[in-house]
């Protein structure tokens, strides 16, 4: 007597599976993991990522420093500047100019805000005896200023 033999199991679309392995479930229609991005969508994603990185860098470094340079970065002894309460608003001008209120008697580099606060009486400009005023820049330098004698 012969017994009927069961047909071999059908192979899945991914090929034969090893003994005991469970084949993966079929893809879910409309599932985002199964959709491939078009070339345009991939480029837009890359451009978007680059823009986000640039914005973060701009916020970290300060947009002012990216778009506006320090107006006093070239101020040295003998340079004349305008009279404003903030370094970023002060400009270098010719000493004969009507707006030239001060002459730079000297410049002290690498001066932090903490160092300014620790020396409130102008000790940092003691090497420049004609200096009567100081102007500190957030770029960490101090200008020792004397009245401009036009």
C-alpha positions in Angstrom: 0.0 0.0 0.0 1.3 3.4 -0.9 0.9 6.5 1.1 0.4 9.8 -0.5 3.5 12.1 -0.2 3.0 15.7 0.6 4.3 18.2 -2.0 7.5 20.1 -0.9 6.8 23.5 0.7 6.6 26.5 -1.7 9.7 28.8 -1.6 9.0 32.4 -0.5 9.8 35.4 -2.8 13.1 36.0 -1.0 14.4 32.5 -1.7 14.6 29.4 0.4 14.8 29.9 4.1 17.1 27.9 6.3 15.6 25.3 8.5 13.7 26.7 11.5 13.9 30.4 10.2 10.7 32.3 10.0 10.4 34.2 6.8 10.0 38.0 7.1 6.5 39.4 6.8 5.4 40.8 3.4 5.8 44.5 2.9 3.0 46.7 4.2 1.5 48.8 1.3 2.2 52.5 1.8 4.8 51.9 4.5 7.5 54.7 4.3 10.4 52.2 4.8 9.5 50.5 1.6 9.4 53.6 -0.6 12.5 54.7 -2.4 13.2 58.4 -2.5 13.4 60.0 -5.9 16.6 61.8 -7.0 14.9 65.2 -6.4 13.7 64.3 -2.9 17.2 63.0 -1.9 18.8 66.3 -3.2 16.2 68.4 -1.3 17.0 66.4 1.9 20.7 67.0 1.5 20.2 70.7 0.8 17.9 71.0 3.8 20.4 69.3 6.1 23.2 71.7 4.9 20.9 74.7 5.5 20.2 73.5 9.1 23.9 73.1 9.7 24.7 76.6 8.4 22.0 78.1 10.6 23.3 76.3 13.7 26.8 77.5 12.9 25.5 81.1 12.4 23.8 81.0 15.8 26.8 79.6 17.5 29.3 82.1 16.1 27.0 85.0 16.2 25.5 86.3 13.0 27.2 89.7 13.6 30.6 88.2 13.4 29.8 86.4 10.2 28.4 89.5 8.4 30.1 92.4 10.1 33.8 92.7 10.9 35.2 94.5 14.0 35.4 98.2 13.1 38.4 98.7 15.4 40.4 95.6 14.6 43.1 97.8 13.0 43.1 100.5 15.7 46.7 101.1 16.9 48.6 103.8 18.7 48.1 107.1 16.8 44.7 106.1 15.3 41.7 108.4 16.0 38.3 107.1 16.8 34.8 108.5 17.3 33.1 109.0 20.7 30.5 106.3 21.3 29.8 104.2 24.4 30.2 100.8 22.7 33.2 99.5 20.8 31.1 98.1 18.1 29.6 101.5 17.3 33.0 103.3 17.3 34.7 104.0 14.0 38.3 104.8 13.0 38.4 108.3 11.4 41.1 110.6 10.3 42.5 112.6 13.2 41.6 115.9 11.6 37.9 114.8 11.2 35.4 116.7 13.3 34.1 113.3 14.7 37.6 112.3 15.9 37.2 112.5 19.7 40.0 110.3 20.8 43.5 109.2 19.8 44.5 105.6 20.6 47.4 106.0 23.0 47.9 102.2 23.2 46.3 98.8 22.7 46.3 95.9 25.1 45.4 92.5 23.5 44.0 89.4 25.1 41.8 91.2 27.6 38.8 89.3 28.8 35.7 90.9 30.4 36.8 89.3 33.8 40.2 91.1 33.5 38.4 94.4 32.9 36.2 93.9 35.9 39.2 93.0 38.1 41.0 96.3 37.1 38.2 99.0 37.2 40.6 101.9 37.7 42.4 101.7 34.3 45.5 99.8 35.6 45.6 97.9 32.3 46.4 101.2 30.5 49.0 102.4 33.1 51.8 102.0 30.4 50.1 104.8 28.4 50.2 107.9 30.7 48.2 110.1 28.2 45.3 107.7 28.2 42.3 109.0 30.1 39.6 106.6 28.9 39.4 102.9 27.9 37.3 101.1 25.4 37.0 97.3 25.6 36.0 95.2 22.6 34.2 91.9 22.9 36.9 90.7 20.6 39.0 90.8 23.7 41.3 93.8 23.4 41.4 97.2 25.2 42.0 100.5 23.6 43.6 103.1 25.9 42.3 106.5 24.7 43.6 110.1 25.0 41.5 113.1 24.0 42.2 114.1 20.4 43.9 117.4 20.2 42.9 118.7 16.8 
